[in-house]
Amino acid sequence: MSDAKADRKQYQITVTGTRFAIASPYGEEHIRKVESFLEQQISTIQKSSSSISSSNFYYWFFNVIKTRI
């Protein structure tokens, strides 16, 4: 049985101008879809939540979404 962490490859994504390093076993195409999804979700939330600061927003969003990627 292979180690799941050993199967992960490192990727760089950029979401709303901020770069993030992530690891995934799912490949480049999947990572770009996740990157696009995050960009769309953040944009939608920021448009409807103008009272939240960017740093608080990123903290909240990535703590919520990391369990879903």
Helices and strands as residue ranges (DSSP letters): G 5-7, E 9-15, E 18-24, H 28-48, H 54-65
